[in-house]
């Protein structure tokens, strides 16, 4: 029934058996969302891996939460459906990491400069020497 929707609220999904990540940012954000809305979700299983979670969802054990990018292939293959959570957006802070002791290529430096401008439009490019 949810697959036909563009998005669902926490209240909509709390009535279904839920497959949850055991720990992590996504789990914390979902627990907080349910708590704020005074909902008592039905946690069916706690899983360590996105792949395992997708397989249990495909076997109709419950609904699961993973980053959309992790479900893309299964959605395109019509194995799973993915909809947005209407109440919230779970954001992640990403870090760009690279080796300090290696010189970066011009392409890598350009990528870093673009990434910094997207994240912080007021950022001023610093010298790359």
NORNOR-V374868 format. One record per backbone hydrogen bond with DSSP energy under -1.0 kcal/mol. CO is the residue of the C=O (numbers start at 1). NH is the residue of the N-H. If there is no record, write none. Layout:
co=(CO:CO)
nh=(NH:NH)
//
This chain:
co=(2:6:8:9:10:13:17:18:18:20:24:25:26:27:28:29:30:31:32:33:34:35:41:42:45:47:49:50:51:52:53:54:55:56:57:63:67:68:71:72:73:74:74:75:84:105:106:107:108:109:110:111:112:113:114:115:116:120)
nh=(5:84:86:13:14:16:63:44:45:47:28:29:30:31:32:33:34:35:36:37:39:38:43:18:20:22:53:54:55:56:57:58:59:61:60:19:70:71:75:76:77:79:80:78:8:109:110:111:112:113:114:115:116:117:118:119:120:123)
//
